[in-house]
Amino acid sequence: MGVKILTARQAADLVPNNINFATNGFMGASVAEEIAMEIENRFLETGEPNNLTLLFCAAQGDGKTKGLNHLAHEGLVRRGIGGHWGMAPRLGKLVIENKILAYDFPQGVTTHMFRDTAAHKPGTISQVGLGTFVDPRSLGGKLNPLTREAEDLVSLMEIDGKEFLFYKTHPVDFAILGGTYADENGNISIEREGVRTETLAVAQACKNSGGTVIVQVEKVVEAGSLDPQKVEIPGVLVDAVVVVSDIKYHMQNYGTQYNPGFSGEHRMGLSEFTPAPLNNKKIIARRAAMELKDGSIVNLGIGIPEYISSVAQEEGITNKFSLTVESGIFGGNPQSSIDFGVSLNPESIISMPSMFDFYQGGGLDQAFLGFAESDKEGNVNVSKFGAKLPGCGGFIDISQNSKQVFFCGTFTANGLKTEIKDGKLHILHEGSANKFRESVEHITFSVKTAIKNHLPVMYITERAVFKLTEDGVMLTETAPGIDLEKDVFAHMPMKPIISPDLKQMDARIFIDEKMGLKE
């Protein structure tokens, strides 16, 4: 039985109004870009489809115009329910302007919601999100005033005396997905993709909801010619296939058209390594790298934590630990910027829901994450500040369940300039925004939950290191050259607890040569 083959515009014309609409992909990986473009074109021409509820795990995008940014039009979207919003700023703008209903849930939870929808379960039960802005005792994941008047999608429940959150699932009426090849029977392979993401879970959720599944691919090949080990979506789940009109609309990730080293088809040589210059980011990454343990399974967040990989490579300790990426990747060299989510020469690529099973179950030994701001108690916000709406992404799943958590970021932001000279840190111009504040808009990392779970937590900055204690945030180390009163306490809402063993950060961090971490 042959699969129906459509153009992207024909696929776009099939999307009904007033439905739940789902996509797959991580950043720009495995995204049905051309179909999304044509849905936007159709809406601009006709006003349809309209009143869609977008269901997504990571709002696919390049931070500008691609992915779900194509659907960010008032009227086209009525509601969004997802994990990470940051790479779809046009969608975020509609949220901030109070023009659409918007919910933000942990990314791992959203992957499991698709899986539970496929199984016709009424919701997803998880402890992930307790104590954060997702908790119904706080905001319930609601992102703007409009949504606060709408229905609650997460509720608190108790099982065997323990608190859990119940996240309501939603049927999927229409899904657009990305894959590599389709055969004539509609089987979809992913051998040229750098990720599996939540592709299968979304296809199953949509098909079992009685919905329509359309997949964008590079080519259609002869029935039976695909390696069944590489088929991610069985043909029985696929209603139609779109063969991309131009390969530029079918990128492996938004930063790279195609690299066989991302998909594991070939092992690629690493480009010539250049050590990062000695600056604030490298200071933080060096101090963090000192915490890496032999045999540790690690997640590095986006931003400053990415530099830890560079420091490890410079120091020759990359074989000391195993890197993972929440998109479903073990090993290799995780990529950054708009190629974040894929890895060069990965050792294993599993589905995103399965990776979050691993994360939520405590599989990570160490997580090194960025922090935008922290309150006086040590709660961390990375999900929303003013007009900026990154969303929580996998941050809650990871930070709540790793065996150790390290928050890595500069002490102040917006204009911070420093100089490292004679083994000392000198503040030349202070940042205008203090990272440690009286309160935060969102609690994305909950101190109360961390202390209850006996989670070891450190906050690493370029000038000071803190650790979380039951009594509050404790200062444990300072950089050489720093004036405690002027450079630290003056930029905090209250004076932290001072460790009786307060010491200077390792002098090797501030010298422009290898630290010798391998020894």
C-alpha positions in Angstrom: 0.0 0.0 0.0 1.7 3.2 -1.1 2.1 6.3 1.1 0.6 9.6 -0.1 3.2 12.0 -1.3 2.5 15.8 -1.0 4.2 19.1 -1.5 4.8 21.2 1.6 2.0 23.5 0.6 -0.5 20.6 0.1 0.4 19.4 3.6 -0.1 22.9 5.0 -3.5 23.1 3.3 -4.6 20.0 5.3 -4.1 21.5 8.7 -7.6 22.2 10.3 -8.6 25.1 12.5 -9.0 24.7 16.3 -6.9 21.7 16.8 -3.9 20.4 18.9 -0.9 20.6 16.6 2.4 18.9 17.5 6.0 19.1 16.2 9.2 17.3 16.9 12.9 18.3 17.0 15.5 19.9 19.2 16.7 23.4 18.1 16.9 22.9 14.4 17.5 19.1 14.4 14.9 16.9 12.8 12.5 19.8 12.0 9.9 19.8 9.2 11.0 23.4 8.2 9.4 23.6 4.8 6.0 22.5 6.0 6.2 25.1 8.8 7.1 27.7 6.2 4.1 26.8 4.1 1.7 26.9 7.1 2.8 30.4 7.7 2.3 31.3 4.0 -1.1 29.8 4.0 -2.1 31.7 7.1 -0.8 35.0 5.8 -2.8 34.5 2.6 -6.0 33.0 3.9 -6.2 33.4 7.7 -6.1 29.7 8.1 -5.3 27.5 10.0 -6.2 29.4 13.1 -6.7 28.9 16.8 -4.1 26.1 17.1 -2.8 24.7 20.3 1.0 24.1 19.8 2.3 21.1 21.7 6.1 20.8 21.8 9.0 19.8 23.9 11.7 22.2 22.7 10.3 25.1 20.6 12.2 24.4 17.5 14.0 27.5 16.1 17.2 29.3 15.4 16.5 32.2 17.8 15.2 34.3 14.8 12.8 33.2 12.1 12.9 29.4 11.6 11.0 26.5 13.2 8.0 27.4 15.3 8.8 31.1 14.7 6.9 30.6 11.4 3.8 29.9 13.4 4.1 32.9 15.7 1.2 34.9 14.4 -1.7 36.2 16.5 -4.8 34.2 15.4 -2.8 31.3 14.1 -1.9 30.2 17.6 -4.3 30.3 20.5 -2.3 28.4 23.0 1.2 26.9 23.5 2.1 24.1 25.9 5.8 23.2 25.8 9.2 23.0 27.6 11.9 25.2 26.0 10.7 28.5 24.4 13.9 30.3 24.0 14.7 29.5 20.3 11.3 30.7 19.2 11.4 34.4 20.3 8.5 35.4 18.0 6.3 32.9 19.9 7.7 34.2 23.2 6.8 37.8 22.1 3.1 36.7 21.8 3.3 35.3 25.3 4.9 38.4 26.8 2.3 40.6 25.0 -0.4 38.5 26.6 -1.8 37.5 23.2 -1.8 33.7 23.6 -2.3 31.2 26.4 1.1 29.8 27.3 2.3 27.0 29.7 5.8 26.0 30.4 6.6 22.5 31.8 9.8 20.7 32.3 11.1 19.3 28.9 11.4 15.8 30.1 7.9 15.9 31.4 6.6 17.1 28.0 8.4 14.2 26.2 6.6 11.8 28.6 3.3 13.6 28.1 3.5 12.6 24.4 4.3 9.0 25.3 1.4 8.9 27.9 -1.0 10.5 25.3 -0.1 7.6 23.0 -1.0 5.2 25.8 -4.3 7.0 26.4 -3.2 7.9 30.0 -5.0 11.0 31.4 -1.7 12.5 32.5 1.9 12.2 33.5 2.8 11.7 37.1 6.2 13.1 38.2 8.0 14.7 41.1 9.8 16.9 38.6 8.8 20.5 39.1 7.9 20.4 42.8 8.8 23.7 44.5 9.4 25.5 41.2 7.2 27.9 39.3 5.6 24.8 37.6 4.1 23.7 41.0 0.4 24.7 41.2 1.1 26.2 44.6 3.2 28.8 42.7 2.3 29.6 39.0 1.3 26.1 37.7 3.6 26.8 34.7 1.4 29.7 33.5 3.5 32.3 31.7 1.3 35.4 31.5 -1.8 37.0 33.1 -4.1 35.7 30.3 -3.2 32.1 31.2 -3.6 32.7 34.9 -7.4 33.0 34.2 -7.4 29.8 32.1 -7.6 26.1 33.2 -5.0 24.5 35.4 -3.0 21.8 33.5 -0.9 20.6 36.5 -2.2 19.6 39.9 -0.7 18.3 43.2 -1.4 14.8 44.3 -0.1 12.4 47.0 1.0 8.8 46.6 2.1 6.7 49.6 2.6 9.9 51.5 4.8 11.6 48.9 4.0 14.6 46.8 3.7 14.3 43.0 2.6 16.6 40.2 0.0 15.4 37.7 0.4 16.9 34.2 -2.7 16.7 32.1 -2.2 15.1 28.6 -3.8 16.3 25.4 -4.8 14.4 22.3 -2.7 15.3 19.2 -4.9 16.1 16.1 -2.1 16.9 13.6 1.7 16.4 13.7 4.5 17.5 11.3 7.7 15.6 11.8 11.1 15.3 10.3 13.0 12.2 9.0 15.7 11.3 6.5 14.0 8.9 4.0 10.6 7.4 3.5 10.0 4.2 1.6 7.0 3.6 -0.6 5.1 2.2 2.4 5.7 5.3 4.5 8.4 3.8 6.8 10.6 6.7 8.0 14.3 6.3 8.6 16.6 8.7 10.5 20.1 7.7 9.4 21.2 11.2 8.4 19.7 12.8 11.5 21.8 13.8 14.5 19.0 13.1 17.0 16.0 10.8 17.6 14.3 13.4 19.8 10.6 12.6 20.6 9.7 11.7 17.0 8.3 8.2 17.6 6.4 9.3 20.7 4.7 12.2 18.8 3.8 10.0 15.9 2.2 7.4 18.2 0.4 10.0 20.2 -1.1 11.5 17.1 -2.1 8.3 15.4 -3.7 6.9 18.6 -5.6 10.2 19.0 -7.1 9.6 15.5 -4.9 12.4 14.1 -2.9 13.0 10.9 0.9 12.4 10.8 2.9 14.1 8.0 6.6 13.6 7.7 9.1 15.8 5.8 12.0 13.8 4.2 14.8 14.1 1.8 13.7 11.3 -0.6 11.3 8.5 -1.1 13.0 5.1 -1.8 11.8 1.7 -2.8 9.7 -0.3 -0.4 11.8 -2.8 1.6 15.1 -1.0 0.9 15.4 0.7 4.3 17.3 -0.9 7.1 14.7 -1.7 9.7 17.1 -0.9 12.4 17.2 2.7 11.1 13.4 3.1 10.7 12.2 5.3 13.5 8.5 5.7 12.5 6.7 2.6 11.1 4.7 3.3 8.0 1.4 2.4 9.7 1.8 5.6 11.7 2.3 7.9 8.7 -0.5 9.4 6.6 1.6 11.3 4.1 5.1 12.3 3.2 6.5 15.6 2.0 9.7 15.4 -0.1 11.5 18.6 0.6 11.7 20.9 -2.5 15.2 22.1 -1.6 17.7 20.4 0.7 18.3 23.8 2.4 14.9 23.4 4.1 16.0 20.1 5.6 19.1 20.9 7.6 20.7 18.5 10.1 20.7 21.4 12.5 20.2 25.1 11.9 23.9 25.7 12.2 25.0 22.9 9.9 23.4 21.6 6.7 24.9 18.2 7.1 27.9 16.6 8.9 28.1 12.7 8.9 29.9 13.0 12.2 26.7 14.2 13.9 24.7 11.2 12.7 27.4 8.7 13.4 27.6 7.6 9.7 31.3 8.5 9.7 33.8 9.3 12.4 35.2 12.7 11.8 38.5 14.2 12.9 38.2 17.0 15.4 39.1 20.4 14.1 42.3 21.9 15.3 41.8 22.7 19.0 42.5 26.3 20.2 42.4 26.8 23.9 39.9 29.5 25.1 41.5 32.8 26.2 41.9 33.5 29.9 38.7 35.4 30.7 35.7 35.2 33.1 34.2 32.3 31.3 37.4 30.3 31.4 38.0 31.1 35.1 34.5 29.7 35.9 35.0 26.7 33.6 38.4 25.9 35.2 37.0 26.0 38.7 34.1 23.8 37.6 36.4 21.3 35.8 38.2 20.8 39.1 35.0 19.1 40.4 34.8 16.5 37.6 35.1 13.0 39.0 36.5 9.9 37.4 33.8 7.9 35.6 31.2 10.6 36.1 28.2 10.8 33.8 27.8 14.6 33.1 25.4 17.1 31.5 26.8 20.5 30.5 24.2 23.2 30.1 24.3 25.8 27.3 26.4 29.0 27.8 29.4 29.1 30.2 29.2 25.4 31.1 30.1 24.6 27.5 33.5 26.0 28.2 34.1 23.1 30.7 34.5 20.8 27.7 37.1 23.1 26.2 39.1 23.2 29.5 38.9 19.5 29.8 40.2 19.1 26.2 43.1 21.6 26.9 43.9 19.7 30.1 43.7 16.3 28.5 41.0 14.9 30.8 38.2 14.3 28.4 38.4 10.6 29.0 37.8 11.2 32.7 34.0 11.6 32.3 31.1 10.8 29.9 29.2 13.7 28.4 25.5 13.5 27.7 23.0 15.8 25.9 19.4 15.9 26.9 18.3 15.5 23.3 19.3 11.8 23.7 23.1 11.7 23.1 25.9 9.9 25.0 29.5 10.7 24.2 31.3 12.6 21.5 31.9 16.3 21.3 28.6 18.2 22.1 28.1 21.2 19.8 27.2 24.7 20.9 25.3 27.8 19.7 22.6 26.9 17.2 24.1 23.4 16.7 23.4 22.7 20.4 21.6 19.4 20.7 23.9 17.3 18.4 27.3 15.8 19.1 30.3 15.2 16.9 31.2 11.4 16.9 28.5 10.4 19.4 28.7 6.9 21.0 25.0 6.4 21.3 21.8 8.2 20.2 18.6 7.3 22.0 15.2 8.9 22.1 14.7 12.1 24.2 11.9 10.5 26.3 14.3 7.7 27.2 17.1 10.1 28.0 14.8 11.9 30.4 13.8 8.6 32.0 17.5 8.3 32.7 17.9 11.8 34.0 14.8 11.8 36.1 15.8 8.5 37.7 19.1 10.0 39.0 21.3 8.7 36.2 23.4 11.9 36.1 26.3 12.1 38.5 27.1 15.8 37.8 25.3 18.6 36.1 27.0 21.9 35.3 24.3 24.5 34.5 24.1 28.2 33.8 22.2 30.6 36.0 20.7 33.9 35.1 19.9 35.0 38.6 19.6 33.6 42.1 17.7 34.9 45.1 19.0 35.3 48.7 18.0 31.7 49.5 19.8 30.3 46.5 16.8 29.6 44.3 17.7 29.9 40.6 15.8 31.5 37.7 16.6 30.7 34.1 13.1 30.5 32.6 11.7 34.1 32.6 12.9 37.6 33.4 10.9 40.5 32.1 10.5 40.3 28.4 12.9 37.4 28.0 11.3 34.0 27.9 13.7 31.1 27.6 11.5 28.6 29.3 12.7 26.0 31.7 13.7 23.4 29.0 15.4 20.4 30.6 16.8 22.5 33.4 14.3 21.3 36.1 14.5 17.7 35.1 18.3 17.9 35.3 18.9 20.1 38.3 16.4 18.4 40.5 17.7 14.9 39.9 21.4 14.9 39.3 23.5 13.7 42.2 25.5 16.9 42.2 24.6 20.3 40.7 27.0 23.2 39.9 25.6 26.5 38.7 28.1 28.4 36.6 27.9 32.1 35.8 29.4 35.5 36.2 28.7 37.3 39.5 27.2 40.3 37.7 26.0 40.8 34.2 25.5 43.6 31.6 28.9 45.3 31.2 31.2 43.3 33.5 34.8 43.8 32.5 37.7 42.2 34.3 41.5 41.7 33.9 43.5 38.8 35.0 47.0 40.0 35.8 49.8 38.7 38.0 47.7 35.8 39.1 44.9 38.1 40.4 41.4 39.1 39.2 40.8 42.8 38.8 37.3 44.2 38.3 37.7 47.0 35.8 34.0 47.8 35.3 31.2 46.2 37.3 28.1 44.7 35.5 25.0 46.8 36.0 22.9 43.7 36.9 23.5 41.8 40.1 22.9 38.0 39.6 22.2 37.5 43.3 18.9 39.3 44.0 16.3 39.7 46.8 13.8 37.6 44.8 13.4 36.1 41.3 10.5 36.1 38.9 10.5 32.3 38.5 11.9 29.6 40.7 13.3 27.2 38.2 15.5 25.5 40.7 14.0 25.0 44.2 16.3 25.2 47.2 13.5 23.8 49.4 13.3 20.7 47.2 17.1 20.4 46.9 17.6 20.5 50.7 14.8 18.0 51.2 16.5 15.6 48.7 20.0 16.3 50.3 21.3 17.5 47.0 24.9 18.9 47.0 24.8 22.3 45.2 27.6 24.8 44.3 27.5 28.3 42.7 30.7 29.0 40.8 31.5 32.6 39.7 34.6 34.3 38.5 35.2 35.9 41.9 33.5 33.7 44.5 32.4 30.2 45.1 29.4 29.3 47.2 27.7 26.2 48.4 24.1 25.5 49.5 23.6 24.6 53.2 20.5 24.0 55.2 21.1 27.4 56.8 21.5 29.3 53.4 24.1 30.1 50.8 27.7 29.9 52.2 30.7 31.6 50.8 33.6 29.1 50.6 36.2 30.6 48.2 37.2 34.0 46.7 39.4 34.9 43.8 42.9 36.4 44.5 42.7 40.2 44.2 39.1 40.5 45.2 37.9 42.9 47.9 35.2 41.0 49.8 33.1 44.0 50.9 33.3 46.0 47.6 33.4 43.2 45.0 31.1 40.6 46.7 29.0 41.7 49.6 28.0 45.0 48.0 26.4 43.1 45.1 24.3 40.7 47.2 20.9 41.4 48.9 22.2 40.1 52.2 25.6 39.0 53.5 26.0 35.2 52.9 27.1 32.8 55.6 30.9 32.8 55.7 32.7 29.4 55.8 35.0 29.0 58.7 37.4 27.5 56.2 37.1 30.4 53.7 40.0 30.2 51.2 41.3 31.6 48.0 40.4 29.9 44.7 43.2 27.7 43.3 46.0 30.0 42.0 46.4 27.9 38.8 43.0 29.1 37.6 44.3 32.6 37.1 47.5 31.9 35.2 47.6 31.7 31.4 49.0 28.2 31.1 47.7 24.7 31.6 46.5 24.0 35.1 47.8 20.4 35.2 44.5 18.8 36.0 45.6 15.5 34.4 48.2 14.9 37.1 
